[in-house]
Amino acid sequence: MESRRYFMHLAYNGAPFFGWQIQPNHPSVQETLERGLSLLLHCDRIPITGCGRTDTGVHSSCYYAHFDLPEGVSIGDCDQFTDKFNNFLSSDIVIFRIFPVNGRAHARFDAIERTYQYFITIRKDPFLAPLRYFSYRKPDVAKMNEAAALLLRHEDFTSFSKVHTQVNNFICHVTKAEWTERGHELVFTITANRFLRNMVRAVVGTLLEVGLGKMSVEEFGQVIAQRDRCAAGISMPAQALFLTDVRYPWAEMLAIE
């Protein structure tokens, strides 16, 4: 049977949007894509399900979403339709590929893990400013990595989540959390099966306190254990945060029924 479900692999600059999810009276990536898809296919609004929420101003260099085509509607050749869709969209969004998947494949629930990166520059650069956080002092990367390693030993990240959020639990399985130096930039990479709202920005803000000598590695561990958002550091600005990878069990998902 021909698949009616399609995956969309895309990227977007989050600066002009109030996050991925549709917001009343505010532009979002989801709303932009749904409106464009319906206009191009000359049909009613087609719901698009994303692999997760990104907050206002957060970017994604690797994002996946899925949609189901109504009966009687066809996109034809996927590559040609992708080109047509890209010509319709502004430069803030690019679609890399649209492809058919198993009807049970789900962009959010089938994701095995996600990776975020946060970028800090220690050299003032007017061209990078919209996509980086500028630190006047270079933090101690070794200390931040020592503290970041503690994240892999814990599962409850209440201390780094927004207080009022609709989740059943605050359990996340972090498999990677490390800082790397790239010239004048410091890049924090964190991988987990799921993330809480505001989690990465709060983790980075707290790790930066360790790097700047405002908090010890031991105190960072205590912050995690307290499960109290007030114990953690500030939430870092959104413009330097990117969702950079999402992994799926592709063999199962591409098997069309």
Buried (B, 14 or more C-beta within 10 A) or exposed (E): EEBBBBBBBBBBBBBBBBBBBBBEEEEBBBBBBBEBBBEBBEEEEBEBBBBBBBBBBBBBBBBBBBBBBEEEBEBEEEEEBBEBBBEBBEEBBBBEEBEBBBEEBBBBEBBEBBBBBBBBBBEEEEEBEEBBBBBEEBBBBEBBBBBBEBBBEBEBBBBBBBEEEEEEEBBBEBEEBBBEEEEBBBBBBBBBBBBBBBBBBBBBBBBBBBBBEEBBBEBBBBBBEEBEBEBBBEBBBBBBBBBBBBBBEEEEBBEEE
